[in-house]
Amino acid sequence: MERLLIPKERLKLLEKDPKLIGKVSKLCSCKIGIEDEGIEISGEPFGEFSAKNILFAFGRGFDIDTACELYNDDFYFSLIDLDQYFNRRIGD
Protein backbone atom coordinates (compact mmCIF):
# COMPACT_ATOMS: atom_id res chain seq x y z
CA MET A 1 0.00 0.00 0.00
CA GLU A 2 1.26 3.45 -0.94
CA ARG A 3 0.19 6.79 0.50
CA LEU A 4 0.62 10.06 -1.28
CA LEU A 5 0.14 13.64 -0.17
CA ILE A 6 -0.83 16.20 -2.80
CA PRO A 7 -1.93 19.84 -2.41
CA LYS A 8 -5.49 20.25 -1.14
CA GLU A 9 -6.69 22.18 -4.19
CA ARG A 10 -5.60 19.31 -6.47
CA LEU A 11 -7.15 16.76 -4.08
CA LYS A 12 -10.46 18.65 -4.32
CA LEU A 13 -10.36 18.28 -8.12
CA LEU A 14 -10.08 14.51 -7.72
CA GLU A 15 -12.99 14.50 -5.25
CA LYS A 16 -15.19 16.53 -7.62
CA ASP A 17 -14.63 14.26 -10.61
CA PRO A 18 -14.47 10.52 -9.74
CA LYS A 19 -13.71 9.77 -13.42
CA LEU A 20 -10.17 11.06 -12.87
CA ILE A 21 -9.46 8.52 -10.13
CA GLY A 22 -11.27 5.84 -12.14
CA LYS A 23 -9.05 6.46 -15.16
CA VAL A 24 -5.84 6.05 -13.13
CA SER A 25 -7.25 3.09 -11.21
CA LYS A 26 -8.20 1.27 -14.40
CA LEU A 27 -4.91 2.08 -16.15
CA CYS A 28 -2.78 0.88 -13.23
CA SER A 29 -5.06 -1.97 -12.08
CA CYS A 30 -5.17 -0.79 -8.49
CA LYS A 31 -7.57 0.65 -5.92
CA ILE A 32 -7.28 4.35 -5.17
CA GLY A 33 -9.00 6.03 -2.25
CA ILE A 34 -9.11 9.64 -1.17
CA GLU A 35 -8.50 10.30 2.51
CA ASP A 36 -8.45 13.50 4.58
CA GLU A 37 -4.68 13.68 4.38
CA GLY A 38 -4.16 12.49 0.80
CA ILE A 39 -4.45 9.42 -1.37
CA GLU A 40 -4.14 5.72 -0.58
CA ILE A 41 -3.15 3.31 -3.37
CA SER A 42 -3.26 -0.47 -3.12
CA GLY A 43 -2.58 -3.16 -5.70
CA GLU A 44 0.34 -4.91 -7.34
CA PRO A 45 3.73 -3.19 -6.82
CA PHE A 46 4.13 -1.92 -10.40
CA GLY A 47 0.55 -0.63 -10.46
CA GLU A 48 1.04 1.18 -7.15
CA PHE A 49 4.31 2.67 -8.36
CA SER A 50 2.75 3.88 -11.63
CA ALA A 51 -0.37 5.29 -9.93
CA LYS A 52 1.78 7.12 -7.38
CA ASN A 53 3.86 8.73 -10.15
CA ILE A 54 0.76 9.72 -12.12
CA LEU A 55 -1.01 11.21 -9.11
CA PHE A 56 2.17 12.95 -7.95
CA ALA A 57 2.46 14.67 -11.35
CA PHE A 58 -1.25 15.55 -11.21
CA GLY A 59 -0.69 17.03 -7.77
CA ARG A 60 2.06 19.23 -9.18
CA GLY A 61 -0.20 20.72 -11.84
CA PHE A 62 -0.27 18.37 -14.82
CA ASP A 63 -3.68 17.49 -16.25
CA ILE A 64 -4.68 13.86 -15.77
CA ASP A 65 -4.25 12.89 -19.43
CA THR A 66 -0.69 14.20 -19.53
CA ALA A 67 0.10 12.60 -16.16
CA CYS A 68 -1.21 9.24 -17.42
CA GLU A 69 1.54 9.30 -20.06
CA LEU A 70 3.86 8.34 -17.18
CA TYR A 71 2.47 4.80 -17.37
CA ASN A 72 4.37 4.47 -20.64
CA ASP A 73 8.06 3.55 -20.20
CA ASP A 74 9.05 6.28 -22.67
CA PHE A 75 8.15 9.03 -20.16
CA TYR A 76 9.21 9.89 -16.64
CA PHE A 77 8.68 12.72 -14.18
CA SER A 78 11.42 14.33 -12.15
CA LEU A 79 10.80 17.16 -9.71
CA ILE A 80 13.67 19.63 -9.67
CA ASP A 81 14.40 21.80 -6.64
CA LEU A 82 15.69 25.02 -8.23
CA ASP A 83 17.24 26.11 -4.92
CA GLN A 84 19.90 23.46 -5.51
CA TYR A 85 20.97 25.17 -8.74
CA PHE A 86 20.85 28.82 -7.74
CA ASN A 87 22.72 30.61 -4.95
CA ARG A 88 19.82 32.78 -3.88
CA ARG A 89 16.11 32.29 -3.56
CA ILE A 90 13.64 34.25 -5.62
CA GLY A 91 12.57 37.33 -3.69
CA ASP A 92 15.72 37.53 -1.54
C-alpha positions as CSV (number, residue, x, y, z in Angstrom):
1,M,0.0,0.0,0.0
2,E,1.3,3.5,-0.9
3,R,0.2,6.8,0.5
4,L,0.6,10.1,-1.3
5,L,0.1,13.6,-0.2
6,I,-0.8,16.2,-2.8
7,P,-1.9,19.8,-2.4
8,K,-5.5,20.3,-1.1
9,E,-6.7,22.2,-4.2
10,R,-5.6,19.3,-6.5
11,L,-7.1,16.8,-4.1
12,K,-10.5,18.6,-4.3
13,L,-10.4,18.3,-8.1
14,L,-10.1,14.5,-7.7
15,E,-13.0,14.5,-5.3
16,K,-15.2,16.5,-7.6
17,D,-14.6,14.3,-10.6
18,P,-14.5,10.5,-9.7
19,K,-13.7,9.8,-13.4
20,L,-10.2,11.1,-12.9
21,I,-9.5,8.5,-10.1
22,G,-11.3,5.8,-12.1
23,K,-9.0,6.5,-15.2
24,V,-5.8,6.1,-13.1
25,S,-7.2,3.1,-11.2
26,K,-8.2,1.3,-14.4
27,L,-4.9,2.1,-16.2
28,C,-2.8,0.9,-13.2
29,S,-5.1,-2.0,-12.1
30,C,-5.2,-0.8,-8.5
31,K,-7.6,0.7,-5.9
32,I,-7.3,4.4,-5.2
33,G,-9.0,6.0,-2.2
34,I,-9.1,9.6,-1.2
35,E,-8.5,10.3,2.5
36,D,-8.5,13.5,4.6
37,E,-4.7,13.7,4.4
38,G,-4.2,12.5,0.8
39,I,-4.5,9.4,-1.4
40,E,-4.1,5.7,-0.6
41,I,-3.2,3.3,-3.4
42,S,-3.3,-0.5,-3.1
43,G,-2.6,-3.2,-5.7
44,E,0.3,-4.9,-7.3
45,P,3.7,-3.2,-6.8
46,F,4.1,-1.9,-10.4
47,G,0.5,-0.6,-10.5
48,E,1.0,1.2,-7.1
49,F,4.3,2.7,-8.4
50,S,2.8,3.9,-11.6
51,A,-0.4,5.3,-9.9
52,K,1.8,7.1,-7.4
53,N,3.9,8.7,-10.2
54,I,0.8,9.7,-12.1
55,L,-1.0,11.2,-9.1
56,F,2.2,12.9,-7.9
57,A,2.5,14.7,-11.4
58,F,-1.3,15.5,-11.2
59,G,-0.7,17.0,-7.8
60,R,2.1,19.2,-9.2
61,G,-0.2,20.7,-11.8
62,F,-0.3,18.4,-14.8
63,D,-3.7,17.5,-16.2
64,I,-4.7,13.9,-15.8
65,D,-4.2,12.9,-19.4
66,T,-0.7,14.2,-19.5
67,A,0.1,12.6,-16.2
68,C,-1.2,9.2,-17.4
69,E,1.5,9.3,-20.1
70,L,3.9,8.3,-17.2
71,Y,2.5,4.8,-17.4
72,N,4.4,4.5,-20.6
73,D,8.1,3.5,-20.2
74,D,9.0,6.3,-22.7
75,F,8.2,9.0,-20.2
76,Y,9.2,9.9,-16.6
77,F,8.7,12.7,-14.2
78,S,11.4,14.3,-12.2
79,L,10.8,17.2,-9.7
80,I,13.7,19.6,-9.7
81,D,14.4,21.8,-6.6
82,L,15.7,25.0,-8.2
83,D,17.2,26.1,-4.9
84,Q,19.9,23.5,-5.5
85,Y,21.0,25.2,-8.7
86,F,20.9,28.8,-7.7
87,N,22.7,30.6,-5.0
88,R,19.8,32.8,-3.9
89,R,16.1,32.3,-3.6
90,I,13.6,34.2,-5.6
91,G,12.6,37.3,-3.7
92,D,15.7,37.5,-1.5
